[in-house]
Amino acid sequence: MTSSEDQPRPKHLEPSQISAIAEAHFGQRVIKITAPGGRNRDSVRVHFQDRTVIASYRHRDTRRNREVAVFQALNTLNAPVPQFLGQHDGVLFQSDAGAGRLSSEMSRQDAAGQRRLARAAFDSLWQIKQAARQTGLVQDMPSVASTAKWAARFGTGPRALSITLDMTPPLVDWAKLSKAASSVPRHFVKWDSRSGNAAVQADGSVIWFDWEHAGRRHGVEDFAFLIGDEFWPLDAVTSLEVFAESCPGDAAALVPYLRRFSTLQIVERLRLIKAEVDRRGWTEYARAQRYDRMGGTPQQVVRLAEHGQQLSELDEMLHPLGDWFSMVAAKMTSAATKAD
């Protein structure tokens, strides 16, 4: 039996359909629809005569309702998320956070500017987590990635990538590493908090959008999604320093978990990039960044591997992955080098 919250809906709506829904919801004529993430994405920008709003279509009612709950709770404390503007026929409307994705804005900065934006991003995530506690939102969220099966798959990512690349896997205690990726789901997480899911405001603050995957887990995974993002320019040491500076609690107690989850998240991104390149070939950096697509460029593979190696050198459990990361980068980029 299908629950009332999961009525079947089409997986995609055409711009003309979203335009009609927006006009019915706001009682205004839509001038045009644009797609900041490119065609066939879940969110589009709706242009009225006097403003723009973002329309997000979630064909799964449970995910849309989860996102609505996040907005409604966090908006009460003015947390750095878009304002909820209502929902209509499966479409969620929210205020427009702007076109300056964190990923793009960081690429335009020098080292000092990048660090400043990283601090703003970390501060905004801590502010959101505090608001989730104060509003009681965290208790209403489901646990995410909390099964032993998920932890085992995530924790053995380096072995799986090695097999895909026809490499000898690193000598790692896989059971121990998988356990290190496990967590009791106590704290609020955005999940998928990559830099393409945030926008920099005129005052330098950062607003986070796309909340359909939010839930409960350890809590620092959101920072690991940034550190393990192929568009994230800060080296691992600097990222950990900014984390410690921004952390309102005992950063030293959180850093070991953050290091390990970030390292495994880097492996996860490398696995996804490998699969994407196998399907479609290498992409252009500027295009991937503009449309928040998979960063399937040799430059980003090397960046991820360098960051993974830096993290591995800081943690005894991860030491066997140090040289392995450099070999992965060489193996993955060799085809691109030959093509040049």
C-alpha positions in Angstrom: 0.0 0.0 0.0 1.3 3.5 -0.9 1.3 6.0 2.0 -0.5 9.3 1.7 2.9 11.0 1.8 4.3 8.9 -1.2 1.6 9.3 -3.9 3.1 8.5 -7.3 4.3 11.6 -9.2 6.2 12.1 -12.4 10.0 12.2 -11.9 10.3 15.4 -13.8 8.2 18.5 -14.6 8.7 20.6 -17.7 9.3 24.4 -17.3 5.8 25.1 -18.6 4.3 23.0 -15.9 6.3 24.7 -13.2 5.4 28.0 -14.6 1.6 27.2 -14.4 2.0 25.9 -10.8 3.9 29.1 -9.8 1.3 31.3 -11.3 -1.5 29.4 -9.5 0.4 29.6 -6.2 1.5 33.3 -6.3 -1.2 34.8 -8.4 1.3 36.5 -10.6 2.3 36.1 -14.2 5.6 34.3 -14.7 8.0 36.1 -17.1 10.3 33.2 -17.7 11.9 30.1 -16.2 15.7 29.7 -16.1 17.7 26.7 -14.8 20.8 27.6 -12.7 21.8 24.0 -12.7 21.1 23.3 -16.3 18.2 21.4 -17.8 16.6 18.4 -16.1 17.5 19.5 -12.6 15.1 19.5 -9.7 15.3 23.3 -9.1 14.7 26.2 -11.4 14.5 30.0 -11.0 11.1 31.5 -11.6 11.1 35.1 -12.8 8.2 37.4 -11.9 8.0 41.1 -12.9 9.3 42.2 -9.5 11.3 39.3 -8.1 12.7 35.8 -8.6 12.0 32.7 -6.5 13.4 29.2 -6.6 11.0 26.3 -7.4 12.1 22.8 -6.4 10.2 19.8 -7.6 10.5 16.7 -5.4 8.7 13.7 -6.9 9.0 11.9 -3.5 6.6 13.6 -1.1 8.6 12.3 1.9 11.7 14.2 0.8 9.8 17.4 0.0 8.0 17.2 3.4 11.3 16.8 5.1 12.7 19.9 3.3 9.6 21.8 4.3 10.0 20.8 7.9 13.6 22.0 7.8 12.7 25.4 6.3 9.8 26.0 8.7 11.9 25.2 11.8 15.1 27.0 10.8 13.2 30.1 9.4 11.9 30.7 12.9 15.4 31.5 14.2 16.6 33.2 11.0 19.1 30.4 10.3 21.1 30.8 7.0 18.7 29.0 4.8 16.2 30.3 2.2 12.8 31.5 3.3 10.0 29.0 2.7 7.4 30.4 0.4 4.9 27.5 0.3 4.3 24.5 -1.8 1.8 23.6 -4.5 1.3 20.4 -6.5 4.6 18.9 -5.5 6.6 22.0 -6.0 8.3 23.7 -3.1 8.9 27.5 -3.4 11.7 29.3 -1.5 13.5 32.6 -1.6 16.3 33.0 -4.2 19.7 32.7 -2.4 21.4 34.2 -5.4 23.6 33.0 -8.3 27.0 33.1 -6.4 27.5 29.4 -5.6 30.2 28.9 -2.9 32.2 26.7 -5.3 32.4 29.5 -7.9 33.0 32.3 -5.4 35.9 30.5 -3.8 37.6 29.9 -7.1 37.7 33.7 -7.6 39.5 34.4 -4.4 43.1 34.4 -3.3 44.3 32.2 -0.5 43.2 34.6 2.2 39.8 35.1 0.6 39.3 31.4 0.3 40.0 30.9 3.9 37.6 33.7 4.8 34.8 32.1 2.8 35.6 28.7 4.3 35.2 30.2 7.7 31.9 31.8 6.7 30.7 28.4 5.4 31.7 26.6 8.5 30.1 29.2 10.8 26.8 29.0 8.9 26.7 25.2 9.3 27.3 25.5 13.1 24.6 28.2 13.2 22.2 25.8 11.5 23.0 22.9 13.8 22.4 25.1 16.8 19.0 26.2 15.4 18.1 22.6 14.8 18.7 21.8 18.4 16.9 24.9 19.7 13.8 24.2 17.6 13.7 20.5 18.4 14.1 19.8 14.6 16.8 17.2 15.2 14.4 14.9 17.0 12.0 14.9 14.1 14.7 14.0 11.5 15.3 10.4 10.3 18.8 8.9 10.7 20.8 8.9 7.5 23.5 6.4 6.3 23.2 4.6 9.7 23.2 1.0 8.7 26.2 -1.4 9.1 25.9 -2.2 5.4 26.3 1.5 4.5 29.3 1.9 6.7 30.9 -1.3 5.3 30.5 -0.1 1.7 31.8 3.4 2.6 34.6 2.1 4.7 35.9 -0.2 2.0 35.7 2.4 -0.7 39.5 2.4 -1.3 39.4 -1.3 -1.9 36.6 -1.0 -4.4 38.3 1.8 -6.2 41.5 -0.2 -6.4 39.7 -3.1 -8.0 38.1 -0.7 -10.5 41.5 0.7 -11.4 43.2 -2.7 -11.5 45.4 -1.7 -8.6 46.6 -3.6 -5.5 44.4 -2.4 -2.6 46.2 -0.7 0.3 46.9 -2.7 3.4 44.2 -1.3 5.6 42.2 -2.9 8.5 38.9 -2.7 6.6 36.7 -3.7 9.6 38.3 -1.0 11.7 38.0 1.7 9.0 34.3 0.8 8.4 33.7 1.0 12.1 35.3 4.4 12.1 32.8 5.6 9.5 29.9 4.4 11.7 28.0 6.8 14.0 25.2 7.0 16.5 22.6 9.4 14.9 22.4 12.1 17.5 23.0 15.4 15.7 21.5 17.2 12.8 23.2 17.0 9.4 22.4 18.6 6.1 24.1 15.8 4.2 25.4 16.5 0.7 26.8 19.8 1.9 29.1 20.2 -1.0 30.1 23.8 -2.0 27.7 23.8 -4.9 24.8 23.6 -2.5 25.5 27.0 -0.9 25.4 30.6 -2.0 27.6 33.5 -0.9 25.6 36.7 0.0 26.6 40.3 -0.6 27.9 40.6 3.0 30.1 37.5 2.7 27.7 35.2 4.7 26.7 31.8 3.3 23.2 30.4 2.8 22.6 26.6 2.3 19.9 25.1 0.1 18.7 21.7 -1.0 17.6 20.1 2.2 15.7 17.0 1.1 18.5 14.7 2.4 18.7 16.2 5.9 18.7 14.0 9.0 20.6 12.8 12.0 24.1 11.4 12.3 27.4 12.2 14.0 27.2 15.9 13.0 30.6 16.7 11.5 29.9 14.9 8.2 28.7 18.3 6.7 32.2 19.6 7.1 33.6 16.4 5.6 31.4 16.9 2.5 33.1 20.2 2.0 36.7 19.0 2.6 36.0 16.0 0.3 34.5 18.1 -2.5 36.5 18.3 -5.7 35.7 22.0 -6.0 37.1 22.7 -2.5 40.4 24.6 -3.0 41.7 24.6 0.6 44.3 22.0 1.5 43.4 19.5 4.2 45.6 21.1 6.9 44.1 24.5 6.4 40.5 23.1 6.3 41.1 21.4 9.6 42.5 24.6 11.1 39.4 26.5 10.0 37.2 23.8 11.4 38.9 24.1 14.8 38.7 27.9 14.8 34.9 27.8 14.0 34.0 24.9 16.3 31.9 26.1 19.3 32.8 22.9 21.3 35.7 20.6 21.7 37.3 20.5 18.2 40.1 18.2 19.2 37.5 15.5 20.1 35.8 15.8 16.7 38.8 16.0 14.4 39.7 12.3 14.3 36.2 11.4 13.0 36.3 14.4 10.7 39.7 13.3 9.2 38.5 9.8 8.6 35.1 10.6 7.2 36.6 13.3 4.9 39.2 10.8 3.6 36.5 8.3 2.8 34.4 11.0 1.2 37.3 11.9 -1.1 37.5 8.3 -2.1 33.7 8.3 -2.8 34.1 11.3 -5.0 36.9 9.7 -6.9 34.8 6.6 -7.4 31.9 8.7 -8.7 34.3 10.7 -11.0 35.8 7.5 -12.4 32.3 6.1 -13.2 31.3 9.5 -14.8 34.4 9.7 -16.9 34.0 6.1 -18.1 30.5 7.0 -19.3 31.0 10.5 -20.7 34.7 11.3 -20.8 36.4 14.2 -19.1 34.5 17.4 -18.7 35.4 21.1 -18.7 36.1 22.6 -15.3 34.2 25.8 -15.9 31.1 24.1 -17.2 31.0 21.6 -14.3 31.4 24.4 -11.8 28.8 26.6 -13.4 26.1 23.9 -13.5 27.1 22.1 -10.2 28.0 19.0 -12.2 30.4 16.2 -11.3 33.9 17.6 -11.4 35.3 15.1 -13.8 38.5 16.8 -14.7 42.1 15.6 -14.3 42.8 18.8 -12.2 40.1 17.8 -9.7 41.2 14.2 -9.5 44.7 15.4 -8.6 43.3 17.9 -6.1 41.2 15.3 -4.4 44.2 12.9 -4.2 46.4 15.5 -2.7 43.9 16.3 -0.1 43.4 12.7 0.7 47.1 12.1 1.0 47.4 15.1 3.4 44.6 13.7 5.6 46.1 10.2 5.6 49.5 11.5 6.8 47.8 13.0 9.8 46.1 9.8 11.0 47.8 6.5 11.9 44.7 4.5 10.8 44.9 6.2 7.4 48.7 6.0 6.8 48.4 3.1 4.3 46.3 5.4 2.0 49.0 8.1 1.7 51.0 6.8 -1.3 47.9 5.0 -2.6 46.2 8.3 -3.3 49.0 9.5 -5.5 49.0 6.2 -7.4 45.2 6.6 -7.9 45.6 10.1 -9.3 48.3 8.9 -11.7 46.2 5.9 -12.8 43.0 7.9 -13.3 44.7 10.8 -15.2 47.0 8.7 -17.4 44.3 8.3 -20.1 43.8 12.1 -20.2 47.6 12.7 -20.4 47.9 10.2 -23.3 44.9 12.0 -25.1 46.8 15.3 -24.9 
